């Protein structure tokens, strides 16, 4: 199923301006913003199955193994390093 979503994107503009402090009232500050509405065409057909898989995962008795990326760079490496430090 194809769905159209809209995102409001707001960017604070701080570069290329003289500053954000009011020179006449140093207790005041200002900031300019640029806002855009962005259209996104998506497909949510995968969501229901992913929710069921996530539920099954959190209801397991045993924690699953970390994936390759997680072990190498992510949270799994953090946990292993933390365990090593705590065992000292």
N, C-alpha and C positions, 0 to 999 in steps of 0.2 A: 504494500500500500504506500503510495506516495503522499507526502504531507508537506505543506508549506509552513515554515516557521519564520518568525520575524525577531530579530535581535536589535536592541537599542545599544549602540556602541557610542560611548562617550570618552573622549580623549582630552585630558588636561593639557593645555598648551602652555608650557613653561619656557621652552627654548625660543631664542630670537626675540625676546622681549626684554625691556630694560630692567625688569625685576617685578616682583609681585607686591612689594611694600609700597604703600602710598607715601610719596615724598612729602606731602603736606601734612599728613596725619600718620606718623610712624606706628601708631597703635592699630592701624588698619592695613589690611592686605587684600589683594584681589587675585583672581585667576580666571583666565579665559578658557572656555571649553568648546570643542567641536563635537557635535552630535550627528549621528547618522542612523538611519533605519536600514538594516541589512536583511535581505531576503535569503532564506536558505531552503532549498528543496531537499528533503530527506526521505528516508525509508525506514519506518519503525517496525517492519515485519519481524525483526530479530529480537525485539524487546521482550515479548512474552516468554519465549524459550529461555532467554538469558536470565530472567527473573526466577524461573523454575530451577535452573541449574544453580543459581546463586543460593537459593533456599536449601537445596540438597547439600551443597558444599558446607554451609554453616551448621547444618544439622548432623554432620558426620562426627563420629566419635574420635577419629584420629585427624590430626592436621595434615593436609596434603603436602607433598614435597614442593619446595620452591622451584620455579622454572629457571631455565638457564640465565636469562637476563637478570632475574632477581638475585640469584646466587652470585653472579659476577659483579653487578653494579648497584643493585637496589637494596631493598629492605632486608632481604635474606643475608646479604653480606654484612649489613649493619648489625643484625642480630648475632651472627657468628662472631664478629669482632667484639661486640659487647660481652658475649659469653666468655670469650678468651680473657678479656680484661677482668671480669668478675671472678674468674677462677684463680687469678694471681694471688 
